[in-house]
Amino acid sequence: MTQNPYNHNPEQPTQPHPVYGQPGYSQPGFEHRMPHQGGAFNGMPADTKSLALLIHVGTLAATYLSGTLLGFAVPLIFWFIYKDKPGYGYLRATAAGAFNFSFTMWIINMIANISIIVTLGVAAFVVWPIYLVTGIAMLVIHILAAIKTNNGEFYTYPLQMKVLN
């Protein structure tokens, strides 16, 4: 009769497992270390990179879906949520930078809107390049920020009034 190695019969005596290594010392366990990945996200919560990317993309989407009126709302919400949470300093700084830039662009557009209203539409011919430049700047800069964040780098926005830190 052949014995099945997978069935254990408690009545049969079992052979002790062989001991490896030097007597008196245990065998070292398996130790696997990941190679060091450089970047801004070392030692941070796992969701930091995804949330930072969401700040940039969400700000861009909110800017264009609201006609540049509510673009600063997305980073402001993230900043309020993560400003005091330990380990999320990078996310707070990212949200503050995105807010400061978007708020600066919003202020420029509001000044242009007010000048059109005050001059009863005459300034529209002068102001339309401002809308064009701020619109293209917001598109390009938010996309650059999203790419840098996805590569694990911190992006510093140009042209920003420091409102949030």
Stockholm file with secondary structure:
# STOCKHOLM 1.0

chainA/1-165         MTQNPYNHNPEQPTQPHPVYGQPGYSQPGFEHRMPHQGGAFNGMPADTKSLALLIHVGTLAATYLSGTLLGFAVPLIFWFIYKDKPGYGYLRATAAGAFNFSFTMWIINMIANISIIVTLGVAAFVVWPIYLVTGIAMLVIHILAAIKTNNGEFYTYPLQMKVLN
#=GR chainA/1-165 SS CCCCTTSCCTTSCCCCCCCCSSTTSCCCCCCCCCCCCCSTTTTSCTTHHHHHHHHHHHHHHHHHHTTTSSTTHHHHHHHHHHSSSTTCHHHHHHHHHHHHHHHHHHHHHHHHHHHHHHTTTTTHHHHHHHHHHHHHHHHHHHHHHHHHHHTTCCCCCSSCCCCCC
#=GC SS_cons         CCCCTTSCCTTSCCCCCCCCSSTTSCCCCCCCCCCCCCSTTTTSCTTHHHHHHHHHHHHHHHHHHTTTSSTTHHHHHHHHHHSSSTTCHHHHHHHHHHHHHHHHHHHHHHHHHHHHHHTTTTTHHHHHHHHHHHHHHHHHHHHHHHHHHHTTCCCCCSSCCCCCC
//
